[in-house]
Amino acid sequence: MGGSHVSLRGLLDGLDRDKVRIIIVPELPDGRLAEHYASYEQIPDPSPPDRPFEAGVPFGVSEFVRTLPSVMKRARFLKEQGVDIVHTNDGRSHASWALPAKIAGAKLLWHHRGNPTARGLRLVAPLLADRIVTVSSFALPRTKRGSARSARVVHSPFDVSITVDRDEARKRILSELDLTEDTVICGYFGTFIDRKKPLEFIETVELLAELEDRPVVGLLFGETVEPDLGRAVEERVKASDGTAVLMGYRTPGYEWLGGCDLLLVPAIEEPLGRTLVEAMLVGTPVVATHSGGNPEALRGDCGIFVPPGDCLAMARSAHELLADDLRRKEITERARVSAKDRFSRERHVAAIDAIYHELVQ
């Protein structure tokens, strides 16, 4: 389960249930996503795959071919349920439901939360989607064919009212890990996939520890999606001699994020990370790569940027920011105001609801 599923829940919770019937069709009826959307009507996939798609593995031609035997069953299902709009939110659902939606005569809203170079967005969405929505300007399709011409940005929804007692959150981390009061706590939040660069996070924390005259620890909140990378992360954590610590998947993440002194984001070509916005809301300063949707999330001097792949630059920027109390305060105050204005759940729900009405007119 990733940020896209959290964002989708934010949309569903805000829709008017008297005007919209929401049907969740989970790939696995007893899986984690089914549990995540347990408060909504769920109907099992009429043609579940013999071998579920693996999260984090890019879709190719062979994966798409695997969906073809299920197309007509899914199309009949959509007609029987009277579905007006099929709203797909990740690569698996795009591949599984785009063609059935077209055959059934339902409108397809292709919600793209990934890289603009994705094959599905470039080759399939312009032909099958009635609307394309992306989470950032970076993620917009580069082609101007078909529905890609009218693709629009709708930022993901957030509960902008969240607050965290930062002192208490920090004490909880210090107590759990038996750390000294002067320890610098750096956070990584997200799945362990290559795009998010967890190994670079560990390297950055180790370099920061060499620059600081007090203890430094890097906490990795998340879980493995790519097995080989997951094993490499575990090995690096063991070799770090306590500088990096695996914290596992914890929710709500922002309560732990609020206990961190810094959020370090070495990710490259990340469309728009939820964690950056949550950090803005809870007052945790961000040092991030100037890549993907990071500059869009932190626009207006709401964070510190470094070149992609430069762990030393990130460590030095973090060191300088830790030493400048006034600058940290100015950045976090500016970031909180910006996040509340740009990423509210109400704004997101209104934008998607307007698209739904456009599609069914």
C-alpha positions as a Python dict, from the first residue, in 0.01 Angstrom:
ca = {
    (1, 'M'): (0, 0, 0),
    (2, 'G'): (136, 338, -97),
    (3, 'G'): (60, 709, -89),
    (4, 'S'): (-179, 680, -384),
    (5, 'H'): (-411, 462, -178),
    (6, 'V'): (-400, 706, 115),
    (7, 'S'): (-479, 991, -126),
    (8, 'L'): (-770, 801, -280),
    (9, 'R'): (-916, 742, 66),
    (10, 'G'): (-899, 1117, 120),
    (11, 'L'): (-1109, 1168, -193),
    (12, 'L'): (-1365, 900, -112),
    (13, 'D'): (-1416, 1028, 241),
    (14, 'G'): (-1500, 1371, 102),
    (15, 'L'): (-1748, 1273, -170),
    (16, 'D'): (-2121, 1320, -116),
    (17, 'R'): (-2249, 966, -69),
    (18, 'D'): (-2603, 1078, -152),
    (19, 'K'): (-2487, 1172, -501),
    (20, 'V'): (-2213, 918, -571),
    (21, 'R'): (-2223, 542, -533),
    (22, 'I'): (-1870, 419, -464),
    (23, 'I'): (-1778, 61, -550),
    (24, 'I'): (-1432, -69, -461),
    (25, 'V'): (-1319, -370, -664),
    (26, 'P'): (-1010, -505, -487),
    (27, 'E'): (-778, -742, -669),
    (28, 'L'): (-754, -947, -349),
    (29, 'P'): (-1078, -956, -145),
    (30, 'D'): (-895, -1022, 182),
    (31, 'G'): (-587, -811, 113),
    (32, 'R'): (-448, -498, 269),
    (33, 'L'): (-624, -263, 28),
    (34, 'A'): (-960, -429, 89),
    (35, 'E'): (-906, -366, 459),
    (36, 'H'): (-800, -6, 391),
    (37, 'Y'): (-1130, 62, 211),
    (38, 'A'): (-1342, -155, 444),
    (39, 'S'): (-1596, 121, 508),
    (40, 'Y'): (-1699, 125, 140),
    (41, 'E'): (-1907, -112, -67),
    (42, 'Q'): (-1681, -378, -212),
    (43, 'I'): (-1753, -631, -485),
    (44, 'P'): (-1496, -899, -572),
    (45, 'D'): (-1320, -881, -906),
    (46, 'P'): (-1535, -1085, -1147),
    (47, 'S'): (-1219, -1223, -1305),
    (48, 'P'): (-936, -1218, -1050),
    (49, 'P'): (-589, -1294, -1185),
    (50, 'D'): (-443, -1638, -1121),
    (51, 'R'): (-119, -1467, -1028),
    (52, 'P'): (-163, -1117, -879),
    (53, 'F'): (49, -840, -1023),
    (54, 'E'): (354, -760, -817),
    (55, 'A'): (366, -411, -671),
    (56, 'G'): (660, -203, -789),
    (57, 'V'): (720, -407, -1105),
    (58, 'P'): (677, -199, -1423),
    (59, 'F'): (405, -306, -1665),
    (60, 'G'): (515, -438, -1999),
    (61, 'V'): (341, -600, -2295),
    (62, 'S'): (335, -944, -2130),
    (63, 'E'): (165, -805, -1819),
    (64, 'F'): (-99, -635, -2032),
    (65, 'V'): (-161, -956, -2229),
    (66, 'R'): (-235, -1132, -1900),
    (67, 'T'): (-538, -905, -1853),
    (68, 'L'): (-701, -987, -2189),
    (69, 'P'): (-888, -1305, -2086),
    (70, 'S'): (-1063, -1099, -1815),
    (71, 'V'): (-1170, -807, -2034),
    (72, 'M'): (-1520, -921, -2128),
    (73, 'K'): (-1609, -1045, -1779),
    (74, 'R'): (-1506, -712, -1633),
    (75, 'A'): (-1693, -522, -1903),
    (76, 'R'): (-2011, -718, -1826),
    (77, 'F'): (-1961, -650, -1457),
    (78, 'L'): (-1944, -274, -1520),
    (79, 'K'): (-2263, -283, -1727),
    (80, 'E'): (-2448, -494, -1470),
    (81, 'Q'): (-2353, -256, -1191),
    (82, 'G'): (-2452, 48, -1397),
    (83, 'V'): (-2108, 203, -1359),
    (84, 'D'): (-2079, 549, -1514),
    (85, 'I'): (-1713, 620, -1431),
    (86, 'V'): (-1417, 391, -1378),
    (87, 'H'): (-1153, 573, -1175),
    (88, 'T'): (-817, 393, -1185),
    (89, 'N'): (-532, 497, -958),
    (90, 'D'): (-227, 280, -1020),
    (91, 'G'): (-57, 74, -1289),
    (92, 'R'): (-233, -248, -1197),
    (93, 'S'): (-581, -97, -1210),
    (94, 'H'): (-504, 94, -1532),
    (95, 'A'): (-399, -229, -1702),
    (96, 'S'): (-689, -432, -1566),
    (97, 'W'): (-980, -193, -1612),
    (98, 'A'): (-905, 57, -1893),
    (99, 'L'): (-1016, -166, -2181),
    (100, 'P'): (-1321, -311, -1998),
    (101, 'A'): (-1434, 45, -1922),
    (102, 'K'): (-1412, 137, -2289),
    (103, 'I'): (-1602, -175, -2401),
    (104, 'A'): (-1870, -122, -2135),
    (105, 'G'): (-1923, 238, -2242),
    (106, 'A'): (-1816, 376, -1903),
    (107, 'K'): (-1604, 689, -1879),
    (108, 'L'): (-1245, 629, -1773),
    (109, 'L'): (-1066, 869, -1538),
    (110, 'W'): (-697, 776, -1552),
    (111, 'H'): (-538, 913, -1235),
    (112, 'H'): (-164, 914, -1295),
    (113, 'R'): (60, 924, -988),
    (114, 'G'): (386, 815, -1149),
    (115, 'N'): (658, 915, -1389),
    (116, 'P'): (554, 1093, -1712),
    (117, 'T'): (756, 842, -1913),
    (118, 'A'): (538, 548, -1803),
    (119, 'R'): (430, 337, -2101),
    (120, 'G'): (66, 332, -2000),
    (121, 'L'): (47, 709, -1980),
    (122, 'R'): (227, 754, -2312),
    (123, 'L'): (66, 479, -2517),
    (124, 'V'): (-260, 362, -2362),
    (125, 'A'): (-412, 654, -2172),
    (126, 'P'): (-434, 888, -2474),
    (127, 'L'): (-638, 621, -2657),
    (128, 'L'): (-864, 484, -2383),
    (129, 'A'): (-896, 749, -2112),
    (130, 'D'): (-1168, 1012, -2124),
    (131, 'R'): (-978, 1225, -1874),
    (132, 'I'): (-622, 1215, -1743),
    (133, 'V'): (-543, 1365, -1405),
    (134, 'T'): (-192, 1387, -1260),
    (135, 'V'): (-68, 1471, -911),
    (136, 'S'): (185, 1729, -1031),
    (137, 'S'): (294, 1928, -1333),
    (138, 'F'): (601, 1704, -1351),
    (139, 'A'): (377, 1397, -1398),
    (140, 'L'): (178, 1544, -1689),
    (141, 'P'): (202, 1342, -2014),
    (142, 'R'): (456, 1476, -2262),
    (143, 'T'): (252, 1367, -2562),
    (144, 'K'): (-39, 1573, -2692),
    (145, 'R'): (-236, 1288, -2843),
    (146, 'G'): (-598, 1219, -2755),
    (147, 'S'): (-705, 1284, -2397),
    (148, 'A'): (-346, 1373, -2305),
    (149, 'R'): (-411, 1716, -2458),
    (150, 'S'): (-657, 1801, -2181),
    (151, 'A'): (-470, 1639, -1892),
    (152, 'R'): (-480, 1848, -1577),
    (153, 'V'): (-309, 1864, -1240),
    (154, 'V'): (-506, 1798, -923),
    (155, 'H'): (-286, 1789, -616),
    (156, 'S'): (-343, 1503, -374),
    (157, 'P'): (-571, 1565, -72),
    (158, 'F'): (-444, 1616, 280),
    (159, 'D'): (-602, 1676, 615),
    (160, 'V'): (-449, 2020, 658),
    (161, 'S'): (-576, 2043, 1016),
    (162, 'I'): (-329, 1785, 1147),
    (163, 'T'): (-108, 1895, 1433),
    (164, 'V'): (170, 1725, 1624),
    (165, 'D'): (323, 1804, 1961),
    (166, 'R'): (675, 1800, 1824),
    (167, 'D'): (843, 1783, 2165),
    (168, 'E'): (635, 1483, 2272),
    (169, 'A'): (682, 1311, 1935),
    (170, 'R'): (1056, 1359, 1960),
    (171, 'K'): (1064, 1225, 2317),
    (172, 'R'): (878, 913, 2204),
    (173, 'I'): (1146, 838, 1945),
    (174, 'L'): (1430, 910, 2186),
    (175, 'S'): (1273, 684, 2448),
    (176, 'E'): (1199, 394, 2213),
    (177, 'L'): (1552, 389, 2072),
    (178, 'D'): (1729, 492, 2393),
    (179, 'L'): (1890, 796, 2230),
    (180, 'T'): (2044, 1095, 2402),
    (181, 'E'): (1857, 1426, 2411),
    (182, 'D'): (2102, 1600, 2177),
    (183, 'T'): (2063, 1340, 1897),
    (184, 'V'): (1976, 1475, 1553),
    (185, 'I'): (1684, 1269, 1416),
    (186, 'C'): (1657, 1245, 1036),
    (187, 'G'): (1359, 1076, 874),
    (188, 'Y'): (1297, 870, 559),
    (189, 'F'): (932, 786, 495),
    (190, 'G'): (821, 563, 210),
    (191, 'T'): (852, 224, 50),
    (192, 'F'): (1198, 93, -30),
    (193, 'I'): (1207, 137, -406),
    (194, 'D'): (1491, 260, -621),
    (195, 'R'): (1319, 587, -712),
    (196, 'K'): (1305, 691, -347),
    (197, 'K'): (1677, 614, -292),
    (198, 'P'): (1684, 464, 60),
    (199, 'L'): (2052, 371, 25),
    (200, 'E'): (2137, 733, -55),
    (201, 'F'): (1946, 836, 256),
    (202, 'I'): (2167, 613, 469),
    (203, 'E'): (2481, 749, 304),
    (204, 'T'): (2363, 1106, 362),
    (205, 'V'): (2300, 1041, 730),
    (206, 'E'): (2646, 888, 768),
    (207, 'L'): (2802, 1195, 603),
    (208, 'L'): (2597, 1427, 824),
    (209, 'A'): (2720, 1240, 1131),
    (210, 'E'): (3077, 1324, 1027),
    (211, 'L'): (2989, 1694, 1003),
    (212, 'E'): (2796, 1722, 1329),
    (213, 'D'): (2950, 1738, 1675),
    (214, 'R'): (2651, 1553, 1824),
    (215, 'P'): (2494, 1212, 1756),
    (216, 'V'): (2297, 1166, 1433),
    (217, 'V'): (2048, 890, 1354),
    (218, 'G'): (1853, 819, 1037),
    (219, 'L'): (1518, 646, 1079),
    (220, 'L'): (1372, 456, 783),
    (221, 'F'): (994, 434, 812),
    (222, 'G'): (851, 204, 546),
    (223, 'E'): (873, -142, 403),
    (224, 'T'): (1029, -334, 119),
    (225, 'V'): (868, -348, -224),
    (226, 'E'): (1173, -443, -430),
    (227, 'P'): (1326, -751, -256),
    (228, 'D'): (1686, -704, -376),
    (229, 'L'): (1687, -342, -269),
    (230, 'G'): (1526, -434, 60),
    (231, 'R'): (1807, -676, 137),
    (232, 'A'): (2066, -414, 40),
    (233, 'V'): (1902, -165, 278),
    (234, 'E'): (1908, -417, 561),
    (235, 'E'): (2278, -482, 503),
    (236, 'R'): (2360, -110, 498),
    (237, 'V'): (2163, -55, 817),
    (238, 'K'): (2358, -331, 992),
    (239, 'A'): (2687, -185, 868),
    (240, 'S'): (2595, 164, 988),
    (241, 'D'): (2652, 66, 1351),
    (242, 'G'): (2336, 235, 1475),
    (243, 'T'): (2347, 544, 1254),
    (244, 'A'): (2054, 407, 1049),
    (245, 'V'): (1756, 227, 1203),
    (246, 'L'): (1472, 36, 1037),
    (247, 'M'): (1142, 147, 1194),
    (248, 'G'): (897, -49, 978),
    (249, 'Y'): (559, 70, 853),
    (250, 'R'): (383, 294, 1107),
    (251, 'T'): (63, 487, 1080),
    (252, 'P'): (-27, 765, 1097),
    (253, 'G'): (314, 854, 961),
    (254, 'Y'): (288, 1225, 1032),
    (255, 'E'): (292, 1160, 1408),
    (256, 'W'): (639, 1011, 1370),
    (257, 'L'): (743, 1267, 1112),
    (258, 'G'): (668, 1540, 1365),
    (259, 'G'): (931, 1391, 1596),
    (260, 'C'): (1208, 1424, 1337),
    (261, 'D'): (1444, 1721, 1322),
    (262, 'L'): (1476, 1688, 944),
    (263, 'L'): (1311, 1508, 655),
    (264, 'L'): (1574, 1408, 401),
    (265, 'V'): (1434, 1328, 55),
    (266, 'P'): (1697, 1189, -187),
    (267, 'A'): (1423, 1064, -424),
    (268, 'I'): (1465, 1118, -798),
    (269, 'E'): (1169, 1183, -1029),
    (270, 'E'): (917, 1136, -749),
    (271, 'P'): (585, 1271, -887),
    (272, 'L'): (475, 1440, -563),
    (273, 'G'): (560, 1272, -234),
    (274, 'R'): (294, 1284, 37),
    (275, 'T'): (562, 1298, 302),
    (276, 'L'): (691, 1636, 184),
    (277, 'V'): (348, 1791, 231),
    (278, 'E'): (294, 1624, 568),
    (279, 'A'): (633, 1754, 681),
    (280, 'M'): (523, 2105, 577),
    (281, 'L'): (206, 2067, 783),
    (282, 'V'): (373, 1941, 1103),
    (283, 'G'): (671, 2176, 1098),
    (284, 'T'): (954, 1942, 1000),
    (285, 'P'): (1208, 2114, 771),
    (286, 'V'): (1281, 1938, 442),
    (287, 'V'): (1603, 1893, 247),
    (288, 'A'): (1520, 1737, -91),
    (289, 'T'): (1662, 1675, -435),
    (290, 'H'): (1568, 1924, -705),
    (291, 'S'): (1394, 1652, -903),
    (292, 'G'): (1048, 1540, -1007),
    (293, 'G'): (763, 1701, -816),
    (294, 'N'): (978, 1807, -518),
    (295, 'P'): (1022, 2167, -638),
    (296, 'E'): (646, 2191, -700),
    (297, 'A'): (560, 2071, -349),
    (298, 'L'): (817, 2298, -184),
    (299, 'R'): (781, 2598, -412),
    (300, 'G'): (812, 2943, -259),
    (301, 'D'): (1122, 2867, -52),
    (302, 'C'): (947, 2604, 160),
    (303, 'G'): (1248, 2371, 170),
    (304, 'I'): (1613, 2328, 78),
    (305, 'F'): (1711, 2179, -259),
    (306, 'V'): (2024, 1991, -361),
    (307, 'P'): (2129, 1828, -689),
    (308, 'P'): (2001, 1473, -744),
    (309, 'G'): (2244, 1201, -643),
    (310, 'D'): (2469, 1432, -438),
    (311, 'C'): (2463, 1288, -86),
    (312, 'L'): (2743, 1516, 34),
    (313, 'A'): (2552, 1825, -80),
    (314, 'M'): (2244, 1704, 106),
    (315, 'A'): (2447, 1636, 421),
    (316, 'R'): (2610, 1980, 407),
    (317, 'S'): (2276, 2155, 349),
    (318, 'A'): (2126, 1965, 641),
    (319, 'H'): (2424, 2061, 861),
    (320, 'E'): (2388, 2429, 770),
    (321, 'L'): (2014, 2426, 830),
    (322, 'L'): (2053, 2264, 1172),
    (323, 'A'): (2291, 2543, 1270),
    (324, 'D'): (2055, 2824, 1165),
    (325, 'D'): (1754, 2839, 1399),
    (326, 'L'): (1607, 3153, 1240),
    (327, 'R'): (1617, 3010, 888),
    (328, 'R'): (1455, 2684, 1000),
    (329, 'K'): (1175, 2874, 1170),
    (330, 'E'): (1112, 3094, 866),
    (331, 'I'): (1107, 2795, 629),
    (332, 'T'): (872, 2582, 840),
    (333, 'E'): (628, 2867, 904),
    (334, 'R'): (618, 2952, 535),
    (335, 'A'): (575, 2585, 444),
    (336, 'R'): (282, 2532, 681),
    (337, 'V'): (89, 2825, 534),
    (338, 'S'): (161, 2711, 178),
    (339, 'A'): (56, 2350, 243),
    (340, 'K'): (-273, 2452, 406),
    (341, 'D'): (-356, 2670, 108),
    (342, 'R'): (-260, 2434, -176),
    (343, 'F'): (-322, 2079, -55),
    (344, 'S'): (-651, 2078, 133),
    (345, 'R'): (-883, 1781, 99),
    (346, 'E'): (-1172, 2016, 17),
    (347, 'R'): (-988, 2161, -283),
    (348, 'H'): (-904, 1813, -416),
    (349, 'V'): (-1255, 1675, -370),
    (350, 'A'): (-1411, 1976, -542),
    (351, 'A'): (-1177, 1940, -841),
    (352, 'I'): (-1239, 1566, -888),
    (353, 'D'): (-1613, 1605, -829),
    (354, 'A'): (-1623, 1867, -1105),
    (355, 'I'): (-1445, 1625, -1341),
    (356, 'Y'): (-1696, 1351, -1256),
    (357, 'H'): (-1981, 1583, -1352),
    (358, 'E'): (-1805, 1680, -1677),
    (359, 'L'): (-1772, 1313, -1767),
    (360, 'V'): (-2138, 1221, -1716),
    (361, 'Q'): (-2294, 1526, -1880),
}
